[in-house]
Amino acid sequence: MNRPEWLARLTQGRPTMSAGEAEAWRRLEESVVYFGGKPVGTVASMDRAASAQNYDQVFTRDFFVSAVAYLLRGDFEIVRHFLTVTLDLQSAERHMDCFRPGQGMMPASFKVSGEGDEERVEADFGELAIARVTPIDSGFWWLYLLHAYTRASGDESLAKSEATQRGIRLILDLCLPPRHEMLPTLLVPDGSFMIDRRLGVYGHPLDIQVLFHIALRSADGLLDAPADDPLRRAVREREAHLAHHLRTYYWLDMAGLNRIYRYEVEELGENAANQFNIYPETIPTWLFEWMPRDGGYFAGNLGPARLDVRFFSQGNLLAILGGVADASQAEAIIQLFEDRRDDLIGETPLKLVFPALEGRDWSLMTGSDPKNAPWSYHNGGNWPFLLWQFTAACLRVGRRAFAVEVLDAVEERLAADQWPEYYDGRRGRILGKQARLNQTWSIAGPLAARCLLDAPDKIDMLTFGEPSRPASCDAGVLAGAGEPADTRGEVQS
Ligand code: GLC
């Protein structure tokens, strides 16, 4: 079936589809990029009024959102082609020199140029991006998409092919070698994921850790290898340790705040309770008022004497989908969205990071970046593409009505505003200062959310079964000293 026929069938098949939704599908279709006559991805934005910069490229992380919408609609072809084109682009040679991608890296974006025999695909691994940021998330999104594609389509041939198995192993080789670290988290530079500018998200930012965990879980299911294969065992062990670490040390709620508030500092040795030597004075006072009684969330970053308590929506929502959050943590995160609705959902869901960096913090942590001014863009702006993650996470914890309410309230407004890339302001009331219109993931995010609400069973393609739990997970020094996660709800006297 060709694509216009597919679109016609889609809209006919759903007589209740609103005008805004039908228009959104049409726009998504317009964003499709072809290579060799086959659909291979969607461009980042179709804003004809703004200069293209690199928004005319297919971004791996942006396409994931389009792919979820397509998979939910039963259109597998474009996703399969995207996976194979990016697999061909994966950096397969060993490079040690500057500005060349390490072996196993997946591109941040690609572009199709030329025509006929001259037609070619050019990849960008960040070497052409502003500030030359490294897209560490690309390989993780790729693995997650391969997992979702395989589950949704039932086609195992792509995952099992020799080329794909090699690609999976190359990504894992990049993440699992011996390191100068003893934590299961991944050490990354600033701007290495969706937040691709300086924002104090270097070190061990939550979004990357949770995506890493999802990538490991995807690889575990996709690797064509016996359970005792050394790489497979390494994947399972790291995945379990990582989940344990995040659940235990990143989790914040009233009980945790009470504990941190009364922490001893400068503790040596194995029995230190304050493992990262967090000074209680560094916890901002607003948080003691803001944290709801029944809510909680994963902190944005953790390192020596560093606990970034900003709330990152993507990391927290993906923690629910990938299973980093246990059942009560998952409920607590959605409860937080409900209790702090004005701050986290506002008028145009959802806040990417809360709160914004302001004053000297903004100046020092963003390098005085005017695009990331307080309550704008990454620094406290609202991003509609997150709606698919929010809806999926709500469904996961049985809060469908909440997801319906949030989506119903914004769908028509997004269409009327022509699906801006982001909104600014504390409540996301105003169009983002430099936001593009017809931003593809702002179109695809709400569409995917609507599809999920129509067919909630399909959420399975985005989730995983029971996590692995090697015995060694509880024995390490990490598990020994900190308060275990299951003391939530207790208030220490
Ligand atoms: C911006 C976003 C990035 C996105 C790109 C294309 O740079 O920060 O996450 O992938 O635009 O939409």
Residues whose N, C-alpha, C, O or C-beta is under 5 A from the ligand:
A	BS01	GLC	A44 F59 D62 F193 M194 I195 D196
